[in-house]
Amino acid sequence: SLIQPGREGPSLLQPVVALPLGESLPLVLRRWPTYIFGLHHYMAATIFYVILFFMPMLWHELLPEWQYYRLSLMISLPTVIGIVIGPRIATWGDGTDPHSNSRKRWVLVFVVNTLAALIFTLAGVCLLVASDPHLAHSTRHMLSLSALILLSTTVPLASGSSGAMWALHHGMTPSELRPISIAVVNAIGNLGGFAGAD
């Protein structure tokens, strides 16, 4: 890694020589952390793009009498919450005890992201049930409203774990493989943009 434990001063930063693409790519593709972190990034991107592309339309259909500026303010609220609590989450994850940092980051990355995925799935089920034309209008309205509120909670959850994910990734990846590993994890994660938009 760049930082050598127990050393101080200018010598903390050590030069890192990345392996050539032909050597590093097969090594990265054979490492299981590549796919674990890629899956995390994929889920976060799926949630982000669902929110980006579909939430405004869904809220407008649910509350057609609301003016656009009111809808915009409400839709942006989860992102604002994520911006406010993000530094606090990062501070907790990094902490001051080097022995507990890794455990906290694992909690942020996998427990929080799993919770976001479960909420995301539950919201989808609510919308699916709400599409039944045999249900009463009030029931369908309540199910749709519940789904959108649930979806909104996934935004700060998914965004709050991003920093910890990359910290864990860099800590578990040999320095000579990091450049290619970052690219592969991003490539897997960006597929969530297609899933989220479809």
C-alpha positions in Angstrom: 0.0 0.0 0.0 1.0 3.6 -0.3 1.1 4.1 3.5 3.6 2.0 5.4 2.3 1.3 9.0 4.6 2.6 11.7 6.5 5.0 9.5 6.3 8.7 9.6 7.5 11.7 7.6 8.1 12.1 3.8 8.9 8.3 3.5 5.2 7.5 4.1 4.5 7.8 0.4 6.1 4.9 -1.5 6.1 4.7 -5.3 3.7 2.0 -6.7 4.4 0.4 -10.0 1.3 -1.1 -11.6 1.5 -4.3 -13.6 0.9 -4.1 -17.4 -2.7 -4.6 -18.4 -2.0 -8.1 -19.9 -0.6 -9.3 -16.6 -2.9 -7.5 -14.1 -6.3 -8.1 -15.8 -6.3 -11.9 -15.5 -5.1 -11.6 -11.9 -7.9 -9.2 -11.1 -10.5 -11.4 -12.7 -9.5 -14.3 -10.6 -9.9 -12.5 -7.3 -13.2 -12.9 -5.5 -13.1 -9.4 -4.0 -13.4 -8.0 -7.5 -16.9 -9.5 -7.8 -18.0 -8.8 -4.2 -17.2 -5.1 -4.6 -18.5 -5.1 -8.2 -21.9 -6.4 -6.9 -22.0 -3.8 -4.3 -21.3 -1.1 -6.8 -23.9 -2.7 -9.2 -26.6 -2.5 -6.6 -25.9 1.1 -5.6 -26.0 2.1 -9.3 -29.3 0.3 -9.9 -30.9 2.1 -7.0 -29.4 5.5 -8.1 -30.7 5.1 -11.7 -34.2 3.9 -10.6 -34.4 7.0 -8.5 -33.1 9.2 -11.2 -35.3 8.0 -14.1 -38.5 6.8 -12.5 -39.1 8.6 -9.1 -40.2 12.0 -10.6 -42.7 10.2 -12.9 -44.0 8.0 -10.1 -44.4 10.9 -7.7 -46.1 13.0 -10.4 -48.6 10.2 -11.1 -49.3 9.7 -7.4 -49.6 13.5 -6.7 -50.8 15.0 -10.0 -52.1 18.2 -8.2 -48.7 19.1 -6.9 -46.7 21.7 -8.7 -43.4 20.7 -10.2 -41.2 22.7 -7.7 -42.9 21.0 -4.8 -42.3 17.6 -6.3 -38.7 18.6 -7.0 -38.1 19.7 -3.4 -39.6 16.4 -2.1 -37.7 14.2 -4.5 -34.3 15.9 -3.7 -34.8 15.5 0.0 -33.2 12.0 0.3 -30.2 13.2 -1.6 -29.8 16.2 0.7 -30.1 13.8 3.7 -27.4 11.7 2.2 -25.1 14.7 1.7 -25.6 15.8 5.3 -25.2 12.4 7.0 -22.5 11.1 4.6 -19.5 12.8 6.4 -20.8 11.5 9.7 -21.1 8.0 8.4 -17.6 8.2 7.0 -16.2 9.5 10.3 -17.8 6.6 12.1 -16.5 4.1 9.6 -13.0 5.4 9.7 -13.0 6.0 13.5 -9.8 6.3 15.5 -9.2 2.6 16.4 -7.4 0.9 13.5 -8.5 -2.5 14.7 -12.2 -1.7 14.5 -12.1 0.3 11.3 -12.2 -2.7 9.0 -15.2 -4.2 10.9 -17.1 -1.0 10.7 -16.4 -0.7 7.0 -17.7 -4.2 6.4 -20.9 -3.3 8.3 -21.3 -0.2 6.2 -20.6 -1.9 2.9 -22.5 -5.2 3.3 -25.0 -4.8 6.1 -26.2 -1.4 4.9 -26.2 -2.3 1.3 -28.1 -5.6 1.9 -30.6 -3.6 3.9 -31.0 -1.2 1.0 -31.4 -4.1 -1.4 -34.2 -5.6 0.8 -36.0 -2.3 1.0 -35.6 -1.8 -2.7 -37.2 -5.2 -3.3 -40.0 -4.6 -0.9 -40.8 -1.3 -2.7 -41.0 -3.2 -5.9 -43.4 -5.7 -4.5 -45.6 -2.9 -3.2 -45.7 -1.4 -6.7 -46.4 -4.8 -8.2 -49.3 -5.4 -5.8 -50.6 -1.8 -6.4 -50.9 -2.5 -10.1 -53.8 -5.0 -9.4 -56.9 -3.2 -10.9 -59.2 -5.3 -8.6 -57.9 -3.5 -5.4 -59.6 -0.5 -4.0 -58.2 2.9 -5.2 -57.3 3.9 -1.7 -55.4 0.6 -1.2 -53.5 1.0 -4.4 -52.7 4.7 -3.6 -51.4 3.7 -0.1 -49.3 0.9 -1.5 -47.8 3.2 -4.1 -47.1 5.9 -1.6 -45.4 3.3 0.7 -43.3 2.0 -2.2 -42.0 5.5 -3.0 -41.2 6.3 0.6 -39.3 3.0 0.9 -37.4 3.8 -2.3 -36.5 7.2 -1.0 -34.8 5.7 2.1 -32.4 3.6 -0.1 -30.7 6.7 -1.4 -28.8 7.8 1.7 -28.3 4.1 2.6 -26.6 3.3 -0.7 -24.7 6.5 -1.0 -23.5 6.4 2.6 -21.6 3.1 2.1 -19.7 4.1 -1.1 -16.6 5.6 0.6 -16.3 2.6 2.9 -16.5 0.3 -0.1 -13.6 1.9 -1.9 -11.6 2.0 1.3 -12.1 -1.8 1.8 -11.4 -2.4 -1.9 -8.0 -0.6 -1.7 -7.1 -2.3 1.5 -7.8 -5.8 0.1 -6.2 -5.2 -3.3 -2.5 -5.4 -3.9 -1.2 -1.9 -4.9 0.0 -3.2 -8.3 -3.5 -4.4 -9.2 -5.5 -1.4 -8.0 -5.7 0.6 -11.2 -7.2 -2.3 -13.2 -9.3 -3.5 -10.3 -10.9 -0.1 -9.9 -11.7 -0.2 -13.6 -13.2 -3.7 -13.5 -15.3 -2.9 -10.3 -16.6 0.3 -12.0 -17.4 -1.6 -15.2 -19.5 -4.2 -13.2 -21.1 -1.5 -11.2 -22.0 0.6 -14.3 -24.1 -2.3 -15.5 -26.5 -1.3 -12.8 -27.1 1.8 -14.8 -28.7 -0.4 -17.5 -30.6 -2.5 -15.0 -31.9 0.5 -13.2 -33.0 2.3 -16.3 -34.8 -0.7 -17.9 
